[in-house]
Amino acid sequence: MAGATPHSTIRVAARLANGFVLDIVKLIGFGRDVIDGLLITAISQANVAQITRSPELQLTYATLDNPPPDDLRRPVSISAVANSLHIPFETARRRIGALADLGIILTTPKGVIMPTAPLNSPLYRMGAEGHYSIVRRLYFRMRALGVLDDLPGPVHPVAFEPENPPIRLVLRLSSDYLLRLAEPMNANMGDVLTGMVLSDLIQANTEQLGDDQGGSAGGDWDAAGFVDDALRRPARTAEMAQRLGVPAETVRRHLQRLEKSGLCERIENGYVVTARILARPAFVQFMMDNQSHLHRFFGALAEFGVISQWDREESALRGAA
């Protein structure tokens, strides 16, 4: 699939995926910063791994009104969470302790879990509905790009009520996708916050671009094929700090680290990740891998009948118009 897809489309799909990850991490964090958002995601996904492996359990606990009970959640050790996100153990322990003090995480002798109570709170439910809407919007944008033309048909079809959609099912599958995208970034950076700063910088540089602006369709993966640097909007430290929910001085320190490593450039109006940098093999591999991750994610949604339901809803709206 990836080999038949124009390079310009692959670049736009990766750009949309990057923005999606940032949006979701901010939503998941209960109003805290992006690192806590990633920690909460990793803990929650580890807790419900046996549910994501079972189509029957996925459907049983698919909707917002049916969260998995605590006795189905499997504790995960702090060290396992830290290793999965490439976060120092002490950082993970301190942050998880703070989340436990707030009642968001529960610590047990066997590890930590995200209990049902906060997952039923008004704040979580509002964020979950927003998360679901973001995933749905991502699907239609990706479909318009032509990268989701060969999704499978429903294997476990269920007719969900429009007023009670499969929000928790979609959140579990999209969180798996999020963690697959975040893993290589965290591993290559060696520091999860540096990786998130780089992701946000790329997003800030390109979020004004349209979905038809992906550079050249073919050719080699060199800088000349990418969107021209003149179209990239430089990002300032203060705006990135606000978006990520971390102090400006912390963002500045990580930007300086990225600049020193040759992963961004500082110009008069801020910082930019240039086409020359994005053409490096690690970034290109990320874009190519995203094609596979997208099909795995939306393919799973298609098998549960979510995609066909979204398509029906969109057709009904078009018909009503």
N, C-alpha and C positions, 0 to 999 in steps of 0.2 A: 504493500500500500504506500509506504513512505517513498519508495523509489519512483512511483508513478505520480506523486503529488508535486506540483510546482514548488520550487524553493521559496518563492514569495509567499505561498500559502502556508508552508511549514513555519516560516518566520512569524507570520501573523498569528497562527495557532499558538505558538510558543509565547508570544506577547500576551495574548488573551489568557493563557494558562497562568502566566506569571501574575497578572493582575488579579485573577481569580484567587490564587493562593493568598495574596496579601489581604484581599477583602475578607476571605473566610477566617483567616487567623485572627484578624481584628475582631470579628463577630464572636468567635468562640471564646475569647478570653475574659468574658464577664466584666468587660470594661477595663481590664488590665492591659499590660503591654503584649507585644507580639510573642515574646519568649514564653510567657505564661500561656498564651493561646496555643502555642505548639506543644507545651507540656500537657495541657488539658486534653488536646487532641490525641497525643500519643498514649496517655493513660487510659482514656475512654476507649480507644480502639483496641488496646491490649485487653481491657476488661471484657469486651464483647466479641473477642476473636472467634469463640465457638458459635456465636450467633451468625456472624458473617459467613461462616462455612456451611451453614444449614439453611437451605431455601425455606424450609418450613418455619424455622424460628425467625428468619428475616421477615416473612409475611405476618407471622403472629404479632410481632412487635414493630409493625411498619409505620403506624400512624402516631401522631403527636399525643393522642390520648392513651396510648398503650406503650409506655416505657418498659424495658426489660426490668424485672425485679432484681433486687440486690443479690439474691441467692444464685442468679445466673451470671453475675459478674465475677470474673476471676482476678484476684489481686495480682499486681505486677510489682516487681522490686524497683526501688529507686535506681539502682545501678543499671537495670535493664532499660529503663526509660532514658537515663543519661546516655548510655551507649548508643541507643537507637537514634538519638538526636545529636550525637557528638557534642554533648554538653558536659563540662566537668562535674564530677559527682557532687562536690560540695555546693556548686551552684544549683544543681537539681534538688539536692536535699533542702537547701535553704528556701528555695522558691516553693517547693511542694509543702514545706512546713508552714509557710505563710498562707498558702491556699487552704491547708487543713484548718488553720486558725479561723479562716473565714467561713468554714463549713462547706467549701466547694469540693474538697478532697477528704476522704476518710482513710486514716492510717490503721492498718491491722498488723498483727504479728507476721502474717504471710506476705504483706506488701500493701500497696495503696489501691484504692478504688475510687471511682467517681460515683457516688451513691445516687439513688433515684430522686431523692428530695430536691437537690438543686436542678436536676434535669426536668423538673415539673414546675419550676418557679416561673412567675410571669416574665421575668427578665430573660430566662432561657427560652421560653416559648416564643417570645417576640423575636429573639435572635435566630431561633430555628426556622421560623417562617421566612425571615429575611434570607437565611442561608439557602432554603429551598428555592426561593425566587431567583437568587443569583445563579444557582445551578441550572435552573430552567432557562434563564436568559443566555447562559453560556452555551447550552445545547443549541438553541436557535441560531446563535452567531456562528458556531462551529458548523452547523448544518449548511448555513448560507455559504460558508467557505468551500464546502464540498469535501470535507475531510471525514464525514460520517455517512457516506453513501452506502456502505455495505454492512450495516449493523444487522445482527440476527433478529429473527422474529421472536415473539413471546414464547417462553418455555414454561413459565409459571404465571400465566395471566390471571390477574385479579382485577375486577372492576371496582376501583376505589371510588368512594363518593366524592364529588367535587368539593364539598364542604369539609371533608376529612381525608386529605391527600396523604400519600405515603412519605411524610416528612422525615421520620426517623430512619426509614430504609434509605432514602436518598442521602441523608446526612452521613450515615455509616459508610456508604460506598464512596461518597465524595471525599470523606476524610481519609480513606485509604489512598485515593488518588493524590490528595494533598501531601501526604507523608511520602509517597513515592517520588513526587517532584522535589520535595524539600531535601530528601536524603543525599543526593549527589552534591547539591549546593553546600550543605553543611559539611559533608566529608571533604570537599575540595577546599573550603575556606578554613577548616579546622576550628571554626568558631561560629556558632549558630547565629549570633547577632550580626557578625560581619556579613554572613550570607544574606540575612534579611535586609540589611542596609543596602547591599548590592542589588538585591531584587527590587527594593523600593526605588533606588536610583534609576534603574532601567525603566521602571514603570513611569516615574516622573518625567523622564526624558521623552517617552513615546506615547503617553496616554492620549495626547491630542491627535494622534494619527488615525486615519480611517482604516477600516478593515480591508480596503483595497490598496493600502500602501505597505507593501512588503518587499520592495526592491524588485530586482529582476527575477523572472520566472525560472530561468535555467542557468547554465554556466557553472563554473566552479564556485565553491563556497569561499570566495575571497571578498575583501572589503568592498570592492567595486559593485558587487551584487546586492549589497544591503542598502537600506534607506540612507539617503545622503545625510551627512552629519549636520548640515545646515537646517534640516528639519527637526533635529532633536532639541528639546527645550532644556536648558541647563537647570539643575535643581539646587536649591539653597538648603543649608543645614537646618534652619529653623522650620521650614515647611516639612522636611523629612522627619524631624523630631516629633512634630505634631501628628503626622500620619502614623508613625510607629509607636507612639506613646512612650518614648524614652527621652531622657534629658538631651538637650542640644549638644552639650559638651561630649556626651557619650557618642552621639552620631558623628560629631566632628572628628573624634579620635579614630573611629572606624573608617571614615572617609579618607583620612590621612594614611591609614594602613593600606587601604585599597589603592590609593594613588601611588604609594611607595612600591606596591607590588605590581604596578603597571596595569591594574584592572579598572581604572578610571582616570580621567584627566580633569585638572582644575583649570577653568578658563575664567574670564572676567566676571561672568554672571553666575557662576556656580560650578557644579561638577557634571561631567558627561561620561557615559560609557560609549565610546565611539564605535563606528563600523569596523575599524581595524581590530579592536578588542573583541567584538562580538564574532568576528570571523575565525577566532582561535578554535582549535579542535574541541576543547572541552565544552565551549558554548554550542558549537554546531552539534556535538553529540547529544547535549541536553535537548536541543530542538528536535532531533531525529527520534530520540527516545520518547519524547512527549507524544509523538504520533501513536506509538504502541500503547502508552499509558491511557491516552484518550479513548482508544478503541476498547481497551479492557474495561474502563470505567463506564462509558456509555453503552457498551455491549452488555454489561451486567444490568444496567437500567432497562435496556431493551428486553432482556430475557424475563424480567419481572413485569413487563407490560407498561412500564412508566413512560417510555418514549412514545408508544402508540397512543397512550392516553393524552400526552401533551400535544401530539399531532392532531388528534381529534378535537381537542379544545381549541387549538389554533384555527382549524378549519371551520369550526362552529362560529368563532369570532369573525372570521372573514366572511362567512355566509350572512351573519347578522348585519355586517356593515353594508 
